[in-house]
Amino acid sequence: MKRWFGNLVALLLSAVLMAALFEVVCRTVLNTGTQYHLEMWKYAVGLKRISANPDIGHEHVPGGRARLMDADVVINSRGLRDREVDAAKPAGTTRILMLGDSIVFGWGVRQDETLPVYLERDLKAAGQEQVQVINTGVGNYNTAMEVAYFLEHGVSYTPDIVVLNYFINDAEPTPVYSDVPWLARHLYSYAVLGGAWDGFKRRISGEEQDWRSYYAGLYAAGAPGWDKSQASIARLAAYCREHGIRLIMSNIPELRELKDYPFKDVQAKLEALASANGIEYVDLLPAVQAEDPKSLWVTVPDPHPNKLAQELLAERLAGYLADHPSAP
């Protein structure tokens, strides 16, 4: 009996030692600063919290700071990756509110390399000196969450123009959030193993290889996320009409295939949706279509727009606004 108990204790101690060693490896060797799953985990546990509004889902922690994908991220007192912005709009200023997800947030780029920063720079260079572009992008938001955020918080900035920056995965359903267990919040090994397991499931299911079919499936008739996106966009359009706010939908392309773009049918649906709701529509695909896709990615495994892509997208959107100083 004593021998059996001793063996059990030795086995448990060995398991604890191996787990501790693996945690050390995850925090040092694997923690390169550009491992996508690990960096996304740091973002989730370090800079996000559950929102009191389930339609918003999650939000940034005001005043949060982190280094993610080798870029410093600073969240202001209002929960935005932006400078400090007063709700009161300065006299004579044209205020543009950018709604979006991790692309608008600027995943993998510095704060001064984001789409909203470049847009403001380009508009000022074109002569619109009294313009202010506000970045409300939050990673993992979909369109329904962005609209919910705007109607609860974004309206307080009294924008003159709202740009709904749409990406193809914005038709995904809104997740249901719950408190994250202590181990999941503090162990790097939890994030590494979770990322490995997620990748394994994607390979087995075929989703990783067949990302085109996955995205296309989000827009099937009756898909709940797409239905909710359409309803949310209609609601946003109605609010903006009622309050005299100019609303623009920019369609941000998926950057893995550009020359023979595989989602033209989705583009057509978005343009028709914008037209049906009286929303100006700007397709940003031409801004990057001539480029080598991999030259636009944050890293080769991570096709988020890098500095070059953010700058090109902003240039096209700024060009549209310069050519259309008021709604057509």
C-alpha beads as a LAMMPS data file, in Angstrom:
LAMMPS data file: protein, C-alpha beads

328 atoms
327 bonds

1 atom types
1 bond types

-500.0 500.0 xlo xhi
-500.0 500.0 ylo yhi
-500.0 500.0 zlo zhi

Masses

1 110.0

Atoms # bond

1 1 1 0.000 0.000 0.000
2 1 1 2.798 2.433 0.910
3 1 1 4.603 1.593 -2.310
4 1 1 1.478 2.219 -4.359
5 1 1 0.912 5.547 -2.615
6 1 1 4.532 6.545 -3.132
7 1 1 4.298 5.764 -6.839
8 1 1 1.154 7.846 -7.118
9 1 1 2.795 10.805 -5.369
10 1 1 5.847 10.497 -7.627
11 1 1 3.614 10.399 -10.699
12 1 1 1.691 13.496 -9.609
13 1 1 4.893 15.372 -8.812
14 1 1 6.292 14.457 -12.212
15 1 1 3.125 15.676 -13.925
16 1 1 3.255 18.971 -12.017
17 1 1 6.938 19.375 -12.880
18 1 1 6.317 18.687 -16.564
19 1 1 3.383 21.109 -16.614
20 1 1 5.523 23.783 -14.945
21 1 1 8.335 23.159 -17.436
22 1 1 5.914 23.421 -20.361
23 1 1 4.567 26.689 -18.941
24 1 1 8.129 28.047 -18.806
25 1 1 8.673 27.000 -22.438
26 1 1 5.422 28.718 -23.474
27 1 1 6.427 31.927 -21.692
28 1 1 9.928 31.986 -23.174
29 1 1 10.612 29.900 -26.282
30 1 1 7.107 30.036 -27.784
31 1 1 6.375 33.585 -26.673
32 1 1 8.003 35.239 -29.679
33 1 1 5.626 38.208 -29.791
34 1 1 4.092 37.185 -33.113
35 1 1 2.387 33.861 -32.335
36 1 1 -1.174 34.623 -33.434
37 1 1 -3.130 32.480 -30.941
38 1 1 -0.939 33.499 -28.018
39 1 1 -1.131 37.187 -28.891
40 1 1 -4.915 37.034 -29.344
41 1 1 -5.158 35.384 -25.923
42 1 1 -3.103 38.190 -24.371
43 1 1 -5.440 40.681 -26.020
44 1 1 -8.539 38.895 -24.737
45 1 1 -7.435 38.462 -21.118
46 1 1 -5.464 41.693 -20.809
47 1 1 -7.456 44.329 -22.670
48 1 1 -11.042 43.061 -22.836
49 1 1 -13.913 42.622 -20.419
50 1 1 -17.513 41.433 -20.714
51 1 1 -19.885 44.264 -21.586
52 1 1 -22.982 44.899 -19.490
53 1 1 -24.861 44.940 -22.809
54 1 1 -25.022 41.392 -24.236
55 1 1 -25.570 42.817 -27.727
56 1 1 -22.143 44.445 -27.482
57 1 1 -20.667 41.294 -25.945
58 1 1 -17.230 42.533 -24.923
59 1 1 -15.385 45.831 -24.765
60 1 1 -11.942 47.227 -24.076
61 1 1 -10.754 47.878 -20.540
62 1 1 -10.298 51.668 -20.261
63 1 1 -6.676 52.602 -19.690
64 1 1 -5.405 49.166 -20.723
65 1 1 -1.904 48.697 -22.130
66 1 1 -0.214 45.727 -23.799
67 1 1 2.319 44.786 -26.435
68 1 1 0.657 42.591 -29.052
69 1 1 2.157 41.282 -32.305
70 1 1 5.234 43.443 -31.605
71 1 1 3.094 46.603 -31.469
72 1 1 2.269 48.693 -28.413
73 1 1 -1.454 49.011 -27.750
74 1 1 -2.819 51.789 -25.541
75 1 1 -6.532 52.028 -24.719
76 1 1 -7.800 55.465 -23.718
77 1 1 -10.127 56.296 -20.822
78 1 1 -13.182 55.689 -23.042
79 1 1 -12.130 52.211 -24.121
80 1 1 -10.800 53.156 -27.565
81 1 1 -7.441 52.570 -29.225
82 1 1 -7.120 56.266 -29.845
83 1 1 -5.897 59.486 -28.262
84 1 1 -8.069 60.918 -25.508
85 1 1 -11.224 62.217 -27.189
86 1 1 -13.808 64.428 -25.512
87 1 1 -17.421 63.607 -26.178
88 1 1 -18.020 67.286 -26.919
89 1 1 -17.115 68.013 -30.530
90 1 1 -14.886 71.058 -31.086
91 1 1 -16.595 73.883 -32.963
92 1 1 -16.078 73.757 -36.710
93 1 1 -14.829 70.162 -36.655
94 1 1 -16.088 67.431 -38.959
95 1 1 -16.084 64.297 -36.855
96 1 1 -15.905 60.860 -38.494
97 1 1 -16.622 57.773 -36.379
98 1 1 -15.061 54.546 -37.638
99 1 1 -16.938 51.365 -36.664
100 1 1 -15.111 48.080 -37.147
101 1 1 -13.343 45.025 -35.812
102 1 1 -9.676 44.073 -35.433
103 1 1 -8.856 45.603 -38.821
104 1 1 -9.993 49.084 -37.793
105 1 1 -8.535 48.502 -34.312
106 1 1 -5.220 47.922 -36.059
107 1 1 -4.233 44.382 -35.144
108 1 1 -0.495 43.960 -35.669
109 1 1 0.298 47.594 -36.485
110 1 1 1.321 50.568 -34.384
111 1 1 -1.256 53.049 -33.191
112 1 1 -0.116 55.620 -35.761
113 1 1 -0.387 53.050 -38.577
114 1 1 -4.101 52.317 -38.290
115 1 1 -6.750 52.977 -40.926
116 1 1 -8.414 55.800 -38.916
117 1 1 -5.093 57.599 -38.334
118 1 1 -4.140 57.375 -42.001
119 1 1 -7.612 58.521 -43.044
120 1 1 -7.391 61.628 -40.870
121 1 1 -3.896 62.347 -42.182
122 1 1 -4.979 61.989 -45.814
123 1 1 -8.065 64.166 -45.378
124 1 1 -6.042 66.908 -43.740
125 1 1 -3.478 66.692 -46.530
126 1 1 -6.370 67.168 -48.991
127 1 1 -7.346 70.410 -47.266
128 1 1 -9.875 69.257 -44.659
129 1 1 -7.898 70.599 -41.716
130 1 1 -10.793 70.573 -39.249
131 1 1 -11.470 66.828 -39.406
132 1 1 -11.277 64.334 -36.568
133 1 1 -11.437 60.572 -37.150
134 1 1 -12.262 58.414 -34.120
135 1 1 -11.246 54.750 -33.959
136 1 1 -13.899 52.617 -32.226
137 1 1 -12.643 49.299 -33.626
138 1 1 -12.593 46.307 -31.274
139 1 1 -11.168 42.917 -32.139
140 1 1 -13.712 40.122 -32.706
141 1 1 -16.652 42.467 -33.177
142 1 1 -19.209 41.662 -35.840
143 1 1 -21.545 44.169 -37.475
144 1 1 -24.360 43.618 -34.964
145 1 1 -21.957 44.297 -32.079
146 1 1 -20.579 47.413 -33.789
147 1 1 -24.072 48.821 -34.285
148 1 1 -24.994 48.021 -30.672
149 1 1 -21.833 49.817 -29.524
150 1 1 -22.651 52.853 -31.641
151 1 1 -26.231 53.161 -30.426
152 1 1 -25.149 52.921 -26.774
153 1 1 -21.805 54.743 -26.741
154 1 1 -20.788 56.026 -30.166
155 1 1 -23.684 58.465 -30.438
156 1 1 -22.219 60.447 -27.538
157 1 1 -19.478 61.718 -29.893
158 1 1 -22.108 63.388 -32.131
159 1 1 -20.391 62.341 -35.361
160 1 1 -21.095 64.042 -38.651
161 1 1 -20.138 60.892 -40.582
162 1 1 -20.224 57.250 -39.533
163 1 1 -18.195 54.750 -41.546
164 1 1 -19.293 51.149 -41.059
165 1 1 -16.192 49.215 -42.064
166 1 1 -17.433 45.812 -43.159
167 1 1 -15.323 42.657 -43.355
168 1 1 -16.552 39.323 -44.651
169 1 1 -16.576 37.590 -41.242
170 1 1 -18.860 40.292 -39.815
171 1 1 -21.806 37.997 -40.568
172 1 1 -20.683 35.547 -37.872
173 1 1 -23.147 35.168 -34.953
174 1 1 -22.527 37.160 -31.777
175 1 1 -20.856 34.935 -29.137
176 1 1 -22.269 34.437 -25.643
177 1 1 -19.651 35.436 -23.081
178 1 1 -18.992 34.157 -19.562
179 1 1 -16.273 34.728 -16.980
180 1 1 -12.926 33.171 -17.910
181 1 1 -11.542 30.691 -15.315
182 1 1 -8.374 31.664 -13.449
183 1 1 -6.199 29.100 -15.243
184 1 1 -7.402 30.294 -18.634
185 1 1 -6.529 33.888 -17.725
186 1 1 -3.039 33.263 -16.371
187 1 1 -1.461 30.214 -18.007
188 1 1 0.348 30.728 -21.306
189 1 1 0.242 26.973 -21.780
190 1 1 -3.551 27.099 -21.739
191 1 1 -3.476 29.509 -24.691
192 1 1 -0.865 27.486 -26.595
193 1 1 -2.723 24.195 -26.158
194 1 1 -6.041 25.875 -26.945
195 1 1 -4.621 27.304 -30.161
196 1 1 -3.183 23.935 -31.151
197 1 1 -6.501 22.214 -30.490
198 1 1 -8.409 24.853 -32.443
199 1 1 -6.040 24.448 -35.394
200 1 1 -6.410 20.670 -35.255
201 1 1 -10.210 20.927 -35.324
202 1 1 -10.070 23.309 -38.279
203 1 1 -7.826 20.938 -40.225
204 1 1 -10.033 17.938 -39.468
205 1 1 -13.216 19.794 -40.396
206 1 1 -11.621 21.196 -43.536
207 1 1 -12.308 24.792 -42.487
208 1 1 -8.636 25.781 -42.528
209 1 1 -8.143 24.571 -46.095
210 1 1 -11.583 25.608 -47.316
211 1 1 -11.876 29.106 -45.852
212 1 1 -13.661 30.236 -49.020
213 1 1 -16.575 27.884 -48.354
214 1 1 -16.655 28.899 -44.692
215 1 1 -17.003 32.579 -45.515
216 1 1 -19.474 31.951 -48.321
217 1 1 -21.589 29.849 -45.956
218 1 1 -22.045 32.818 -43.642
219 1 1 -24.235 34.395 -46.356
220 1 1 -26.507 31.431 -47.069
221 1 1 -30.229 32.129 -46.994
222 1 1 -31.440 32.081 -43.410
223 1 1 -27.953 32.167 -41.848
224 1 1 -28.629 33.723 -38.414
225 1 1 -25.536 35.917 -38.316
226 1 1 -26.235 37.366 -41.756
227 1 1 -29.889 37.958 -40.924
228 1 1 -28.885 39.819 -37.762
229 1 1 -26.266 41.828 -39.667
230 1 1 -28.863 42.967 -42.186
231 1 1 -31.297 43.953 -39.443
232 1 1 -28.558 45.822 -37.567
233 1 1 -27.465 47.724 -40.675
234 1 1 -31.067 48.735 -41.362
235 1 1 -31.370 49.932 -37.769
236 1 1 -28.157 51.942 -38.037
237 1 1 -29.288 53.503 -41.309
238 1 1 -32.634 54.501 -39.809
239 1 1 -30.949 56.123 -36.800
240 1 1 -28.501 58.058 -38.980
241 1 1 -31.291 59.303 -41.271
242 1 1 -33.347 60.434 -38.285
243 1 1 -30.427 62.326 -36.743
244 1 1 -28.889 63.790 -39.891
245 1 1 -25.723 61.687 -39.783
246 1 1 -24.054 60.720 -43.031
247 1 1 -23.561 56.924 -43.192
248 1 1 -21.015 55.155 -45.394
249 1 1 -20.336 51.443 -45.665
250 1 1 -16.793 50.551 -46.683
251 1 1 -16.235 46.960 -47.763
252 1 1 -12.773 45.775 -46.676
253 1 1 -11.532 42.857 -48.817
254 1 1 -10.258 39.497 -47.579
255 1 1 -6.547 39.649 -48.386
256 1 1 -5.681 36.035 -49.244
257 1 1 -6.776 36.167 -52.903
258 1 1 -7.091 39.499 -54.669
259 1 1 -6.668 39.338 -58.439
260 1 1 -9.454 36.787 -58.947
261 1 1 -11.420 37.777 -55.867
262 1 1 -13.518 34.811 -54.648
263 1 1 -16.275 36.778 -52.889
264 1 1 -17.802 38.891 -55.627
265 1 1 -21.231 37.461 -54.831
266 1 1 -20.892 38.643 -51.221
267 1 1 -19.820 42.068 -52.483
268 1 1 -22.978 42.216 -54.603
269 1 1 -25.143 41.360 -51.590
270 1 1 -23.492 44.069 -49.500
271 1 1 -23.858 46.687 -52.216
272 1 1 -27.535 45.776 -52.659
273 1 1 -28.064 45.950 -48.884
274 1 1 -26.465 49.389 -48.758
275 1 1 -28.570 50.605 -51.657
276 1 1 -31.778 49.286 -50.107
277 1 1 -31.046 51.247 -46.927
278 1 1 -29.857 54.439 -48.605
279 1 1 -26.250 53.949 -47.483
280 1 1 -23.256 55.147 -49.480
281 1 1 -21.097 52.158 -50.466
282 1 1 -17.341 52.180 -51.029
283 1 1 -15.566 49.048 -52.245
284 1 1 -11.961 49.090 -51.000
285 1 1 -10.825 46.074 -53.056
286 1 1 -9.349 48.236 -55.869
287 1 1 -7.022 49.828 -53.317
288 1 1 -5.065 46.578 -52.896
289 1 1 -5.988 44.379 -55.854
290 1 1 -2.743 45.013 -57.734
291 1 1 -0.581 44.044 -54.750
292 1 1 0.960 40.697 -53.853
293 1 1 -1.391 39.471 -51.084
294 1 1 1.392 38.350 -48.733
295 1 1 2.962 41.805 -48.916
296 1 1 -0.180 43.109 -47.198
297 1 1 -0.296 40.688 -44.245
298 1 1 0.839 41.304 -40.669
299 1 1 2.593 37.924 -40.826
300 1 1 2.408 35.145 -43.402
301 1 1 0.046 33.048 -41.239
302 1 1 -1.996 36.132 -40.245
303 1 1 -3.650 38.008 -43.149
304 1 1 -4.706 41.033 -41.111
305 1 1 -3.804 44.231 -43.022
306 1 1 -0.289 45.430 -42.240
307 1 1 0.973 49.023 -42.388
308 1 1 1.013 49.089 -46.197
309 1 1 -2.490 47.665 -46.493
310 1 1 -3.888 50.036 -43.859
311 1 1 -2.369 52.967 -45.720
312 1 1 -3.735 51.870 -49.104
313 1 1 -7.233 51.265 -47.734
314 1 1 -7.248 54.666 -46.049
315 1 1 -6.064 56.357 -49.229
316 1 1 -9.006 55.021 -51.222
317 1 1 -11.536 55.901 -48.530
318 1 1 -10.049 59.394 -48.224
319 1 1 -10.251 59.769 -51.990
320 1 1 -13.942 58.924 -51.914
321 1 1 -14.621 61.446 -49.166
322 1 1 -12.613 64.114 -50.977
323 1 1 -14.546 63.475 -54.191
324 1 1 -17.861 63.397 -52.338
325 1 1 -17.703 66.129 -49.671
326 1 1 -21.415 65.605 -49.124
327 1 1 -23.716 62.648 -49.611
328 1 1 -24.657 62.064 -53.280

Bonds

1 1 1 2
2 1 2 3
3 1 3 4
4 1 4 5
5 1 5 6
6 1 6 7
7 1 7 8
8 1 8 9
9 1 9 10
10 1 10 11
11 1 11 12
12 1 12 13
13 1 13 14
14 1 14 15
15 1 15 16
16 1 16 17
17 1 17 18
18 1 18 19
19 1 19 20
20 1 20 21
21 1 21 22
22 1 22 23
23 1 23 24
24 1 24 25
25 1 25 26
26 1 26 27
27 1 27 28
28 1 28 29
29 1 29 30
30 1 30 31
31 1 31 32
32 1 32 33
33 1 33 34
34 1 34 35
35 1 35 36
36 1 36 37
37 1 37 38
38 1 38 39
39 1 39 40
40 1 40 41
41 1 41 42
42 1 42 43
43 1 43 44
44 1 44 45
45 1 45 46
46 1 46 47
47 1 47 48
48 1 48 49
49 1 49 50
50 1 50 51
51 1 51 52
52 1 52 53
53 1 53 54
54 1 54 55
55 1 55 56
56 1 56 57
57 1 57 58
58 1 58 59
59 1 59 60
60 1 60 61
61 1 61 62
62 1 62 63
63 1 63 64
64 1 64 65
65 1 65 66
66 1 66 67
67 1 67 68
68 1 68 69
69 1 69 70
70 1 70 71
71 1 71 72
72 1 72 73
73 1 73 74
74 1 74 75
75 1 75 76
76 1 76 77
77 1 77 78
78 1 78 79
79 1 79 80
80 1 80 81
81 1 81 82
82 1 82 83
83 1 83 84
84 1 84 85
85 1 85 86
86 1 86 87
87 1 87 88
88 1 88 89
89 1 89 90
90 1 90 91
91 1 91 92
92 1 92 93
93 1 93 94
94 1 94 95
95 1 95 96
96 1 96 97
97 1 97 98
98 1 98 99
99 1 99 100
100 1 100 101
101 1 101 102
102 1 102 103
103 1 103 104
104 1 104 105
105 1 105 106
106 1 106 107
107 1 107 108
108 1 108 109
109 1 109 110
110 1 110 111
111 1 111 112
112 1 112 113
113 1 113 114
114 1 114 115
115 1 115 116
116 1 116 117
117 1 117 118
118 1 118 119
119 1 119 120
120 1 120 121
121 1 121 122
122 1 122 123
123 1 123 124
124 1 124 125
125 1 125 126
126 1 126 127
127 1 127 128
128 1 128 129
129 1 129 130
130 1 130 131
131 1 131 132
132 1 132 133
133 1 133 134
134 1 134 135
135 1 135 136
136 1 136 137
137 1 137 138
138 1 138 139
139 1 139 140
140 1 140 141
141 1 141 142
142 1 142 143
143 1 143 144
144 1 144 145
145 1 145 146
146 1 146 147
147 1 147 148
148 1 148 149
149 1 149 150
150 1 150 151
151 1 151 152
152 1 152 153
153 1 153 154
154 1 154 155
155 1 155 156
156 1 156 157
157 1 157 158
158 1 158 159
159 1 159 160
160 1 160 161
161 1 161 162
162 1 162 163
163 1 163 164
164 1 164 165
165 1 165 166
166 1 166 167
167 1 167 168
168 1 168 169
169 1 169 170
170 1 170 171
171 1 171 172
172 1 172 173
173 1 173 174
174 1 174 175
175 1 175 176
176 1 176 177
177 1 177 178
178 1 178 179
179 1 179 180
180 1 180 181
181 1 181 182
182 1 182 183
183 1 183 184
184 1 184 185
185 1 185 186
186 1 186 187
187 1 187 188
188 1 188 189
189 1 189 190
190 1 190 191
191 1 191 192
192 1 192 193
193 1 193 194
194 1 194 195
195 1 195 196
196 1 196 197
197 1 197 198
198 1 198 199
199 1 199 200
200 1 200 201
201 1 201 202
202 1 202 203
203 1 203 204
204 1 204 205
205 1 205 206
206 1 206 207
207 1 207 208
208 1 208 209
209 1 209 210
210 1 210 211
211 1 211 212
212 1 212 213
213 1 213 214
214 1 214 215
215 1 215 216
216 1 216 217
217 1 217 218
218 1 218 219
219 1 219 220
220 1 220 221
221 1 221 222
222 1 222 223
223 1 223 224
224 1 224 225
225 1 225 226
226 1 226 227
227 1 227 228
228 1 228 229
229 1 229 230
230 1 230 231
231 1 231 232
232 1 232 233
233 1 233 234
234 1 234 235
235 1 235 236
236 1 236 237
237 1 237 238
238 1 238 239
239 1 239 240
240 1 240 241
241 1 241 242
242 1 242 243
243 1 243 244
244 1 244 245
245 1 245 246
246 1 246 247
247 1 247 248
248 1 248 249
249 1 249 250
250 1 250 251
251 1 251 252
252 1 252 253
253 1 253 254
254 1 254 255
255 1 255 256
256 1 256 257
257 1 257 258
258 1 258 259
259 1 259 260
260 1 260 261
261 1 261 262
262 1 262 263
263 1 263 264
264 1 264 265
265 1 265 266
266 1 266 267
267 1 267 268
268 1 268 269
269 1 269 270
270 1 270 271
271 1 271 272
272 1 272 273
273 1 273 274
274 1 274 275
275 1 275 276
276 1 276 277
277 1 277 278
278 1 278 279
279 1 279 280
280 1 280 281
281 1 281 282
282 1 282 283
283 1 283 284
284 1 284 285
285 1 285 286
286 1 286 287
287 1 287 288
288 1 288 289
289 1 289 290
290 1 290 291
291 1 291 292
292 1 292 293
293 1 293 294
294 1 294 295
295 1 295 296
296 1 296 297
297 1 297 298
298 1 298 299
299 1 299 300
300 1 300 301
301 1 301 302
302 1 302 303
303 1 303 304
304 1 304 305
305 1 305 306
306 1 306 307
307 1 307 308
308 1 308 309
309 1 309 310
310 1 310 311
311 1 311 312
312 1 312 313
313 1 313 314
314 1 314 315
315 1 315 316
316 1 316 317
317 1 317 318
318 1 318 319
319 1 319 320
320 1 320 321
321 1 321 322
322 1 322 323
323 1 323 324
324 1 324 325
325 1 325 326
326 1 326 327
327 1 327 328
